[in-house]
């Protein structure tokens, strides 16, 4: 997980190898509409201990992408419940359940 400059965990706290920053568990998300009227995307974000690691993203059981260095991913999920999973190159993973309520109206 990439930590703010100067931050040091206290008392032997162990940080996860990979975690999902957004969305949080149980979150309800709605894709925005872009100024030109086209559907926008929801930006998912992960953090990992080694920021240069490649993270592999899956939505439900579908592979989405592999991203190295910077770990946001923009997606337009279908309405309904989903499971977002991110896995690093060592097999460490984090997953979160969220619900997409579709796209914002015009």
ABEGO torsion letter per residue (X at the ends): XBBBBGBBBBGGBBBBABBBAOBBBGBBBBBBBBAAGBBBBBBBBBBBABAABBBBBBBEABBABBBBGBABBBBBBBBEBBBBBBBBAAGBBBBBBBBBAEBBBX
